Amino acid sequence: MDGFGLLVSDAILNKKLPVVLVNEREKADFVMSGGAHVKMPGFFKGWVTTAHGKGSIAIKDAGTGNEVFFYKFTRVDSMTTESQIYANWAGGCANHLKKALEKIEKK
């Protein structure tokens, strides 16, 4: 997940989700994977086109490999920098994960 994984982890911590993040796969109950890529237009193309990109994250049960959460994103707002786009996506991932966890808690 490169640097995007750190952004998602930070967003999860900032939103105070009821999870414990670990760095060692052996200690994890669930494993997050995925990535994101933004393509920014060049200077001349920037006059007529906007940035675009896509990405996704998946969370799987570490024991069974079954997917328990998936979120895909493509929206890129105009007039934002590349780092803002990645940060917005990471925040969206954390928001959707929080909603999924709240559904589970209600059951």
Secondary structure, 3 states (H helix, E strand, C coil): CHHHHHHHHHHHHHCCCCCCCCCCHHHCCEEEEEEEEEECCCCCHHHCCCCEEEEEEEEEECCCCCEEEEEEECCCCCCCCHHHHHHHHHHHHHHHHHHHHHHHHHC
